[in-house]
């Protein structure tokens, strides 16, 4: 086979790798100074007087997408949620796992928007420390990264942040506050931001730091708020347009325009064959009669079949003609002159007094 006709071999799907063995990860917890366990914050409360971030320990495992990703049972069963332990690098099941062992795709659609990409339930508000699962009232694509050990070269710091956080998805924007060890990373999708938050929690980059990864608060910049609002509206419009039928939208616009009475905004409707036949008969001296279109075979696409759409168009055409005829009758109608005013007598003045009512 010549070089010009050579075909690149297809890439075979590989099974997901078992990241750790059973019992390999030390799950013992350090001694807690608190006396009460806070379920909301998932920690002990009442005795932590020192800095809680200083007591964090480096994660024992880390996910490497190029090495660990692969197909699992979820690819066959249709489960749309990713494995939380895979993101943290400590899933012992590999290809036998019932969750996905890969990054969320750009067009990844979850069956329930009140859950994150790992299947955990979201809450109405964020926690005070901006940790946890997140909120379903806001689409947050930005993560806060703290405790970064910066290098003297700013470009080197930017390259390090982009290399480590770019592994979890496409980054749209980033902002590094040099001298403070803080960075904000915005992803293309909220699912990628949620995955990166769990994958980089308590991890280190090129130094010996222990990163503090949280959800970012809302950007106070008015321009960013308007841009985010426009993006949400555009995504909603596209999502609605994908499930609506074009013929149904056309008929609904025509009916709505007729109801509002704005003749100049009539939506153009193509005449059917029966209308052409009626127009030919009208030229020969026969009155025009609007006939209903013939019934068509039911189509499986859209909310209504072709017969229902033709009926909507028929009634729209009929309403349009009736509106035009009523306007012509109003123009041709002559307004009668007002009668001359009669002098007001004593009887006319006392006619509406109502003194003869039985109630008086």
N, C-alpha and C positions, 0 to 999 in steps of 0.2 A: 504494500500500500504506500502510495506516495505521500510526501509531507503535506501536500495541499489538501488531500482528502482525509487526512488523519483526524479522528474524532477523539476529543478528550474523554478519558474514562469517567463514568459517573461516580460521584462521591457516595459511598455506601454509608448508611446510617449505622451508628454504633450504639451499643447499649450504654446506659449511664454507668459511671464508675462508682463503686462503693467507696465513699470517702474515708470512712473509719470503720474499724471492727467493733463489734458489740463489746462494751465495757472498756474501750480504750480511752474514752474521754472521762476525765475526773469531774464528777458532778457534785462533789462535796462543797458546801457553802462555808464561807468564813463565819466566824463568830459575830453575831449581830448584837449591837449594843441596845437596840430598841426592845420595847416590851409588847408592842402591838403591831400586827402585820396589816399593812394597808393594801387591800386588794386592788384598788384603783391604780396605785403607783407601783405595785408589785415589789414592795420592799418593807422593811421594818421601820417603824416610826417611834419617836419618843426618846431616843438616846443618841442620835447622830448629831453631835454638836460640831464636829469637824467638817471639813469640806468633803462632800460625798464624791466629787469627781476625783479627788486625790486618792480615794480608796479603791478605785477601779483596778482590775487586773487585766492583763493582756489576754486576748482570746487564744485558746489552745488550737483552734482550727481556722482555716480560711478557704473559701471557695475559689477555684481557678476554673473559669468557664472553658477555656481551651482544653483542659484536661478532664474535667468532671462531667460536662454536659453530655447528654445522650437521650435515647428514647427510653420510656418507662411504660408501665401499665396504663398510665393516664392517657397516653397517645392512642391506645386502643379503646379505652372506655369512654373517652370524650371529656374527661375531667379538665376544666379550664384553669385550675388553681395551681400555683407553683408550690414547691416544697420549701417550707421555712427552714428546715434543717439543712437542706441543700444550699440555700443562700448563706447560711452560717458555716458551711463546710463540714458538717458533722452528721450527714445522713448515712446510716449503715446499710440501707436496703438497695441502693443503686437502681438497676433496671427493674427490680421487684417493687419499687415504691409506687404507691397509688397516686402520687402527685407528679407534676411536671418537673423535670430536671433540666431546665433551660431558661433563658431570659424571656420575658414577655415580648411578643412581637409588636411592631408599631400599630397594627390593626387588631390588637388583642381585645376581644369583647368578653366581659364577664357576665355570667347569668344574673348576678345580683350586684347592683351598683352600691349597695350599702356595705359591701365587704371589700377588703383590699385584695391584692393579687395573690395572697396566701390563704384567702378564705376566712380571715378574721373579721369580726363585726366592727364596723366603725362606730364612732360616737358623734353626738351632736356638736360637742365642743372639744377643743384640744385640751390636753393636760396643761397644768401651769408650767411645767418644764419643757413643753413641746415635744415630749416623747410619746411612746405608745403607738397605737395603730393609726390615729388621725381622725379627721372629721369628714362626714359625708355632706356637710353643707358647703364645702369649698374644695375646689380642685387645686391641690397643692403639688407643684412639680419641682419645688426648690427644697434642697436640704441645707442645713447649717452644719458646718464642719469646724470644730474647735480643737484646741490643744495641738496645733500644727507646729512642728519644729522647722522653722524657716532656715534656708541657707542664705549666705550673704548675697548671692546673686538672685535677683528677683525673677529672672527668666527661668532659672533652674527650679525655683519653687513652683512657678506656673506649670512647667513641664511635669513635675512630679505629681501635682494635683490632677492634671488632665490625664496622665497615664494611669493612675490608680482608679480614678472615678470614671474615666471614659470606658472602662471595661464593662460597665453595667448598663450602658445605653448611650444614645446620641445626646451630646451636651449642646444645648442652644446658647446659653450664656453662662458666664462665671465671673465672680468678683472676689478678689483676694485682698484682704485688708492687711497689708504688709506692716510688720511691727507689732501686730496684735495676735498673730497666729490663728486667724479666722478666715474662712472662705465660704462663699455661697455658690452652689452649683445648681443650675436649672436644667432639667432633662426635657426631652421632647414629650414624654408621657409620664403621667403620675405613677403608673405601674413600675416604670424603671426607677423613679425616685424612691418608691417604697422598697424595691429590691436592693438598691444601693444603700439605703439607710440600714437595713438589716445586715447586709454583707460587710459593711465597713465599720459597724459598731464595735468598739473596743479593739480595733485593729491598729496596725502601725504601717506607715509608708516606708520611706527609705531610712528613717531614723528610729529611735527607740521610744517614740511617743505612743500614747494611748489615745486614740481619737475619740472625740465626743461628737457624735452625729445625731442631729435632731431635725425635726421639721422646722423650716424657716417661717417666721411670722410674715404677715402680709406686707408687701412693699408699699411704703407710704407715698411713693412718687405718683402724682395724679396721672401723668402720662402712661405709666405702666398699668394703672387701674383701668383706664379707658381701653388700652390695648387688650388687656385680659378680658374685659367685658365684650369687646368686639369678637375676640376669638371664640368665646363661649357661645355667642349668638350665631356665629358662622358654623360652628360644629353642630349646634342644634338644628339649624336650617338644613344642613346637609343630611343629618340623620333622618329628619322628617321627609325630605324629598326622596330619599331612597325607598321609603315604604309607601309613598303615595303614588297613585296612578296619574299619568299626565292627562289622560282624557277626562278623568274625574276632576282634576284641578281646573281644566279649561271650562268644563260645564258649570262648576261652582262659581267661577269668576263671572261667567256670563249671567247667571241667575242673580248674583249679588248686585251686579251693576244695574240690571233691570229693576230690581227692587228699590235701589237708591234713586232711580229716576234720572240718572246722568246719561243722556243719550250720546254725548260725544265720547264717552268712555266705554261704549259697547265693545265687547270682546268679539273679534271676528269669528264667525262660524261658517264653515263651508256648506253651501246648499247641497241637499241630497238629490238623487236622481229624480225622485218624485216631484221635487220643486221645479226642476227643469221642464218636466213634462207639463206641469200646471201652467208654467209661464208661456209655453208654446200654445196651449189651449186658450189662454187669456188673450193672446194676440189675434185669435180667430173669432173673438167675440164672446167667448165663454167666460163666466165669472171665475176668478181664481179661488181655488179651494185648497186649503192646506191639508195634506194627507199625512198620516203617521207613517214613518219609515217601516219598511218590511222587517220582520223579525230575523235576526241573524243567529248564527250558531254561538252558543255560550263559550266564552273564552276563560281559560284558567288563570289568567294574570290579572292582578288588581283586585279591588274590593267589589266592583260591579262588572257584570258581563256587558257585551256590546249592545244587547237589546236595551238594558237600563240606561246606558250612556246615550243611545239614540233617542230614547224617550225624553231625557233631560234636555237634549238639544232641541227636540221638537217643541217642548213647552217654552223653551227660551225664545225660539223664533216666533211662536204664537204670541207670547207676551210682548215681544218687540213690535209686532204688527198692530196689536191692540193699542199699545201706547202711542204709536204714530197716528192711528185713526182718531184716537181721542184728542190728540193735539190739533189735528186738522179741524175737527168739529168745534173745538173751542175758538179757533181763529175765525171760522165762518159764522159763528153765532153772533147775532146783533144784540147789543146791550140796550134794553128798553129805556126811554127817557124817564127821569124821575118825575113823579106827579107834583103839581104845584102845592105849596104849603097852605092849608086852610087856616083862617084866623081862629085863634084859640078862644072859645066861648067859655061861659061860666059852667056849662054842663061838662065840657071836656076837661076843665080844670078840676072839677069835683068827681070825675069818673073814677079815678084811681084812689080815692080817699079810703074806701072800704068801710064807711060808717054803718052800712047795712048788714055787716057780718054778724052772725049769731054769737060769735065769741065775745063781741063787745057787750 
